[in-house]
Amino acid sequence: MRNIIFYSLWLIVIFFALYLSSIALSYFSFDLNYGFLKAKQHLLHNKLWLVFFFIHLLFGAIATLSGWPLFFSRLVAFKSVWHKRIGKLYIYSILLFTGPTGLYLAFFAEGGKWATLGFLLMSFAWMLPTYMAFYTIMNKNLRGHYRWMIRSYCMTLSGVTLRLFMPFGSRIVLWEEETTYMISSYVFILNIILGEIILYFNKDQQENLFNLIE
């Protein structure tokens, strides 16, 4: 029963990972009147903003798609060369590209200074556990690496939380647009909490996993 729940939840995660990535990659038709860019017409003259926007989307999709297979040894063996390669792709996508561009893009967020602060904190909250996942594995701390990767991937999926929250705030709660943007910039806190809940209730499975790979 526990395994059924575990794999069912992962199927939901994978579905949303594919959904989020498909949204990001749909912008690579480079139609500047598409989706989110409709509300950013005043920024399209800023070539740096535009380049960072597409870098953020591309490497965000790469991180989202490359992250989840790393948790399944049957797909990518934990001590294999491919696990290391895909892991590096995931970590570098966040630390070198998506995280830094997110910091820059935060200063152009809708919702005023509080939204900017929220998105800045979101970027830091994404990069920190990702760096710690890298740091712990470089020091051969498998337990620490696994725990920090869970925290990191929960933050990777904060884009899903954000996209679910936006219509909730604007269409169900009927907040004003600026209020919705401002509050949505802090919903990543739910992802942080989710990561800690997973770690707390997954202790036994973690120990079984470590016993197998150590």
C-alpha positions in Angstrom: 0.0 0.0 0.0 2.8 2.4 0.9 4.6 1.7 -2.4 1.3 2.4 -4.3 1.0 5.8 -2.6 4.7 6.5 -3.2 4.6 5.8 -6.9 1.2 7.5 -7.3 2.6 10.7 -5.9 5.7 10.4 -8.1 3.4 10.0 -11.2 1.7 13.3 -10.2 5.1 14.9 -9.8 6.3 13.7 -13.2 3.0 14.8 -14.8 3.5 18.4 -13.4 7.2 18.3 -14.4 6.2 17.6 -18.0 3.4 20.1 -17.8 5.7 22.9 -16.5 8.4 22.1 -19.0 6.0 22.1 -21.9 4.8 25.6 -20.9 8.4 26.8 -20.8 9.4 25.3 -24.1 6.3 26.6 -25.9 7.9 30.0 -25.7 10.6 28.9 -28.1 8.4 29.7 -31.1 9.8 33.1 -30.2 6.4 34.8 -30.7 6.8 37.9 -28.7 3.0 38.3 -28.3 2.6 34.8 -26.8 1.5 34.1 -23.2 3.3 35.9 -20.5 5.1 38.1 -23.0 1.9 39.9 -23.8 2.1 41.7 -20.4 5.8 42.4 -20.9 5.7 44.4 -24.2 7.3 47.4 -22.4 10.4 45.3 -21.7 10.9 43.7 -25.1 13.3 46.5 -26.1 15.6 45.4 -23.2 17.6 42.8 -25.0 19.3 41.6 -21.7 15.9 41.0 -20.1 14.8 39.1 -23.2 17.9 36.9 -23.3 17.7 36.2 -19.6 14.0 35.3 -19.9 14.7 32.6 -22.5 17.7 31.3 -20.7 15.6 31.1 -17.5 12.9 29.1 -19.4 15.3 26.8 -21.2 17.4 25.8 -18.3 14.4 25.7 -15.9 12.9 23.1 -18.2 16.2 21.2 -18.4 16.4 21.2 -14.5 12.8 20.1 -14.2 13.1 17.2 -16.7 16.6 16.0 -15.5 15.8 16.1 -11.8 13.2 13.5 -11.3 14.9 10.5 -12.9 17.8 10.9 -10.5 15.6 9.6 -7.6 15.0 6.2 -9.3 17.9 3.8 -9.3 16.1 1.6 -11.8 16.1 4.4 -14.4 19.5 5.8 -13.6 21.7 3.7 -11.2 22.9 5.9 -8.3 26.6 5.2 -8.8 26.5 5.2 -12.6 28.3 7.6 -14.9 24.9 8.7 -16.2 23.7 9.6 -12.7 26.7 11.9 -12.4 26.2 13.4 -15.8 22.6 14.1 -15.4 23.2 15.3 -11.9 25.7 17.8 -13.1 23.3 18.9 -15.9 20.7 19.5 -13.2 22.9 21.3 -10.8 24.7 23.5 -13.4 21.3 24.4 -15.0 20.2 25.9 -11.7 23.4 27.4 -10.3 24.8 28.8 -13.5 21.7 29.7 -15.5 18.2 29.6 -14.1 19.0 30.8 -10.6 21.1 33.8 -11.6 18.7 34.8 -14.4 15.9 34.5 -11.9 17.6 37.0 -9.6 17.8 39.5 -12.5 14.3 39.0 -13.7 12.9 39.5 -10.1 13.6 43.2 -10.4 11.1 43.4 -13.3 8.3 41.4 -11.5 4.7 42.6 -11.5 3.4 43.3 -8.0 5.9 45.9 -6.8 8.9 45.8 -4.5 7.4 43.0 -2.3 7.0 40.8 -5.3 10.6 41.5 -6.3 11.7 40.6 -2.8 9.7 37.4 -3.0 11.2 36.3 -6.3 14.7 37.1 -5.1 14.1 34.9 -2.0 12.7 32.2 -4.3 15.8 32.2 -6.4 18.1 32.0 -3.4 15.9 29.3 -1.8 16.3 27.3 -5.1 20.1 27.8 -5.5 21.0 27.1 -1.8 19.8 23.5 -1.5 21.1 22.8 -5.0 24.5 24.0 -4.0 24.3 22.0 -0.8 23.4 18.9 -2.9 26.5 19.5 -4.9 28.7 20.2 -1.9 27.6 17.1 0.0 28.1 14.7 -2.9 31.6 16.2 -3.5 32.3 15.4 0.1 30.9 11.8 -0.4 28.0 12.5 2.0 25.3 10.4 0.4 22.7 11.0 3.0 23.2 14.7 3.0 23.2 14.7 -0.8 19.9 12.8 -1.1 18.2 15.1 1.5 19.4 18.3 -0.2 18.3 17.0 -3.6 14.8 16.5 -2.3 14.7 20.0 -1.1 16.2 21.3 -4.3 13.7 19.4 -6.5 10.8 20.6 -4.4 12.0 24.1 -5.2 12.4 23.3 -8.9 8.7 22.5 -8.8 7.8 25.8 -7.3 7.0 26.9 -10.8 4.1 24.5 -10.7 2.9 25.9 -7.4 3.1 29.4 -8.8 1.1 28.5 -11.9 -1.5 26.8 -9.9 -1.8 29.7 -7.5 -2.2 32.4 -10.1 -5.6 31.4 -11.3 -6.6 30.5 -7.8 -5.9 34.1 -6.6 -7.3 35.9 -9.6 -10.4 33.8 -10.5 -11.4 32.1 -7.2 -10.4 34.5 -4.4 -10.8 37.4 -6.9 -7.7 39.4 -5.7 -6.5 42.3 -7.7 -3.8 41.4 -10.3 -1.0 43.2 -8.4 -2.0 41.5 -5.1 -2.1 38.1 -6.8 1.4 38.6 -8.2 2.7 39.8 -4.9 1.4 36.9 -2.9 2.3 34.3 -5.6 5.9 35.3 -5.3 6.0 33.7 -1.8 4.2 30.5 -2.5 7.6 28.8 -2.8 7.4 28.6 1.0 4.9 25.8 0.5 7.5 23.9 -1.5 10.0 24.3 1.3 7.5 22.9 3.7 6.7 20.0 1.4 10.3 19.1 1.2 10.6 18.9 5.0 7.4 16.8 5.2 8.7 14.4 2.6 12.0 14.0 4.5 10.2 13.5 7.8 7.8 10.8 6.6 10.3 9.1 4.4 13.0 8.3 7.0 12.6 4.5 6.8 12.8 4.4 3.0 15.8 6.7 3.1 17.6 4.3 5.4 16.8 1.3 3.2 18.1 3.2 0.2 21.3 4.2 1.9 21.9 0.6 3.0 21.6 -0.5 -0.6 24.0 2.1 -2.1 26.6 2.4 0.6 
